[in-house]
């Protein structure tokens, strides 16, 4: 007894359909040509056309397909295995003679088959594939009775390097070969539908109003200690505003996670807010958030459950707060910064210089040559981390 139920032999079924279909297409040729399905280096036995299945790929467009007969009731089982089969069709002339006309025979056979497949490339379960006696796809291969859609046999371009590599694995010289793709081939799921577990506690959240509507965020960039204004409509009294978390963010001491000493925060940041006539003002929780774009989500809450949400994108940017002393050309300056991590540059009036992190919220940078008219005045200083650049801050120059 096996733990697994054998599925229908769909691959061999497609092989047999191709063999029968090819035999039917070659009827009426002046010289007989054998049809085979199998490896490339089979011993020659006269002129023949050979189908060789060299690659099987999942059909990504149908990977989550549900059978029409059952629909979505199989959501706890498995969708059928959807495949595309790639065949190499070879015209093998067999043993050559002094006249060297054997290729003419298999070329005529190949032309006849290509013409038949070009004009009749779709084969449903009831499509005839042979005469005398008359047979359909289902008659030839019972494993294909449950086709979701007709088989499509199409000529495909196969690189010569691929064909040569396939022939190099055998013992015979290269023969004229074409590529054909057969799809959609499905293997029905052998796992029966299983209903889900019963609902133990039913909780239904009823939204008293439509979901919030975030119409505008101003500014689109954010940094610590600077408010971000949200123009929000349809906001209920009970709501929350959250900011997406990025890799490198510090832990949130207020998120209530179990064992905070040994675990790390994983959820979004809950932002402090202040109501305004048009919506809300929110602020970032600290200056250690890493720079980059994030989702700012406004969610209405009913009975403790989410009752609709909307979001907008904001970009956390690095910013310079102040300098420890007035700037001097050629001297190292210590800057207090927010949202600065890793490697980057500081721009002094457009002149770039790399920085080094010297402590929490501070960086050291060698001040480049400053314009002569900046002495005794101020110069705009900004920071770039990776691809994110923050706003300039006016800093005094000695």
Beta strands, then each sheet from edge to edge (+ up, - down):
strand 1: 34-37
strand 2: 48-58
strand 3: 81-92
strand 4: 122-123
strand 5: 128-130
strand 6: 135-136
strand 7: 151-156
strand 8: 176-187
strand 9: 213-218
strand 10: 221-222
strand 11: 228-233
strand 12: 239-243
strand 13: 269-270
strand 14: 272-276
strand 15: 279-283
strand 16: 292-302
strand 17: 305-316
strand 18: 319-323
strand 19: 332-338
strand 20: 344-348
strand 21: 351-359
strand 22: 362-366
strand 23: 378-385
strand 24: 388-389
strand 25: 393-396
sheet 1: 1+ 2+ 3- 8+ 7- 4+
sheet 2: 5+ 6-
sheet 3: 9+ 11- 15+ 14-
sheet 4: 10+ 17+ 16- 12+ 13-
sheet 5: 18+ 19- 22+ 21- 20+ 23- 24+
sheet 6: 18+ 19- 22+ 21- 20+ 23- 25+
end
